Amino acid sequence: MDPGPSDLSHLHRPVLVDEVLNLLAPSDRIQSSGGPLIVDGTVGYGGHAEAMLAAWPSARLLGIDRDREALLSSKARLAGFGPRVRLFHASYAEIADVLEEAGERAPVAILLDVGVSSPQLDRGERGFSFRSPEALADMRFDRDGGGKTAADLVNQLEEYELSRIFFEHGGERHARAVARALVAARPVRTLGDVIAAVGRVVRRDVSGIHPATRTLQALRIAVNDESGHMDRGLEAAIDVLAIGGRLAVISFHGGEERAVKAAFSAARRMDRIRVLTTKGIRPTDREVAENPRASSARLRAAERIDGVAGLGSVDT
C-alpha cells in the first residue's frame, strides 16, 4: 500500500535504533500503573516510537513534536498501536505541561532526537535545504505558531546580530563576510537568494560541504530557538523522569552535543543522574553506508537516581 499524503514516514530512517532500545530497555523493569510510560519528545515521523512500542508490548507512549506535519505522519504510522499512543503538538521543553495535560507522571524512558529530520530537509517547500533554492526561506518547525522565518531574520536583524548567529550556531569562519553579503542582498526571499549571497564570499572548502551549509544550519537553529528549547528540554526531561528511568538523547552537531554533555554534567554533579555513556555512541559503518545522514549522529544516555524536584516517582 502506498503511504497516504499525510504519511511521510517512508522518507525518514531513524538512526541508532538498536542502540536506543538497548540503553532504554532496563527502564521497562520499572513497575507502574497502566504499564510503563515512554515519552518520545521529538516523535517526528514515528520511527523510534514504532520501534519502542514494538519492543515493549506493555508500554504506552506520549509523542511530542513542534511540527504538525510530522505529527500527522506519525499518527498514520503508529495507528496500529491504538490507545497505547497519544500525540501532542508542543515542544519537548514543555514536557511537564504535556504530562499534566495527559494526566500522566514520571515516565520510565524519554527519547530526544534533536535537530532537523530527513523529511523536513527533503520537502522543498519547507525551506530547509540548499537543494531547493526556489523555496521561500522559511525553516520554521512550527509553521502554525507564527514566529519569524529565516527570511525575516536576514531582512530585519542588524549585521552584527547575523554575524553572531552564523558564528555561534553554524561555526562559520566567514560569519562577518556572510552577514555583510546578506545585508547587501536585501530583500532576501528564497533560499536561492541566501545561497547566492553566501556564494559570493564563501567557497567550497576541503571538507566538500556546500558553501551555504553552515549559514543555513545557523539560520534554522535561530529561527526555531533550538538551543533554548534544548537547554530547557534537557533540564525538564531529567526533572520528570521516574527514579531509575532513563533519558537518551541523539544529537547531530557540535553545539547540540556540547549542550547534552553540559546538562548531564550539571545533573551528575548534583547526584541526580548516573551517566551511562562515557562518550557519544556513533552509528556503525553499516548504518552510515545505508543512511549517510546518520554519520554525524551521537547518542548519550543517563539514568535518574534521586527524587529531587520534578515528578520523579512512580505509582505502583
C-alpha positions, 0 to 999 in steps of 0.5 A: 500500500502506498503511504497516504499524503499525510504519511511521510514516514517512508522518507525518514530512517531513524538512526541508532535504533538498536542502540536506543532500545538497548540503553532504554530497555532496563527502564521497562523493569520499572513497575507502574500503573497502566504499564510503563510510560515512554515519552518520545519528545521529538516523535517526528515521523514515528520511527523510534516510537514504532520501534519502542512500542514494538519492543515493549508490548506493555508500554504506552507512549506520549509523542511530542513534536513542534511540527504538525506535519510530522505529527500527522505522519506519525499518527498514520504510522503508529495507528496500529498501536491504538490507545497505547499512543497519544500525540501532542503538538508542543515542544519537548521543553514543555514536557511537564505541561504535556504530562499534566495535560495527559494526566500522566507522571514520571515516565520510565524512558524519554527519547530526544532526537534533536535537530532537523529530520530527513523529511523536513530537509527533503520537502522543498517547500519547507525551506530547509535545504540548499537543494531547493533554492526556489523555496521561500526561506522559511525553516520554521518547525512550527509553521502554525505558531507564527514566529519569524522565518529565516527570511525575516531574520536576514531582512530585519536583524542588524549585521552584527546580530547575523554575524553572531548567529552564523558564528555561534550556531553554524561555526562559520569562519566567514560569519562577518563576510556572510552577514555583510553579503546578506545585508547587501542582498536585501530583500532576501526571499528564497533560499536561492537568494541566501545561497547566492549571497553566501556564494559570493564570499564563501567557497567550497572548502576541503571538507566538500560541504556546500558553501551555504551549509553552515549559514543555513544550519545557523539560520534554522537553529535561530529561527526555531530557538533550538538551543533554548528549547534544548537547554530547557528540554534537557533540564525538564526531561531529567526533572520528570523522569521516574527514579531509575528511568532513563533519558537518551538523547541523539544529537547531530552537531557540535553545539547540540552535543556540547549542550547534552554533555553540559546538562548531564554534567550539571545533573551528575554533579548534583547526584541526580543522574548516573551517566551511562555513556562515557562518550557519544555512541556513533552509528556503525559503518553499516548504518552510515553506508545505508543512511549517510545522514546518520554519520554525524549522529551521537547518542548519550544516555543517563539514568535518574537516581534521586527524587529531587524536584520534578515528578520523579516517582512512580505509582505502583 
